[in-house]
């Protein structure tokens, strides 16, 4: 703790390996702990967060029109300048026509484009994590209608997870060897 050594032992394993084992989703040369799914999906998750925020902001701005009015020509009957339904406005100046007093502008709704960004982030997450959507229950409408289509999707899922299974096998073999060495000392 700090500059003080609390406990120190010689390695009891004949192989010289450390008596610790870790299972990693993806191994890393920089860390014994490797990388997990959250680390692999950090960039697609940022894209999803930003796109979803833009989608909600765009939806809230484009739900109603932007109204521009000349305050010299009208005044609200209730004294509040907030736009509400069934609002009564009192015309002050007679030289204006009502079409000149109120102008309505509709902002562009970009929901479809932003939804495509979300789809692209989802595809990126599939590619970066090597876990296709079918592996966690999502179905594709085209390929899952037949037995052959399901078989192809399941084979694709198996290919993507083979490296994780190999990492787990390596972890299991290493751990059992270490436990055997430990018990034989």
Secondary structure, DSSP 8 states (H G I E B T S, - for coil): -TT----------TT---S-----SB--SS-TT-B-HHHHTHHHHHHHHHHHHHHHHHHHHHSS-EEEE-TTTEEETTS-----TT--EEE--SSS-HHHHEEEE-----HHHHHHHHHHHHHHHHHHHT--GGGGT---TTGGGSHHHHHHHHHHHHHHHHHHHHHHHHHHHHHHHHHHHHHH-
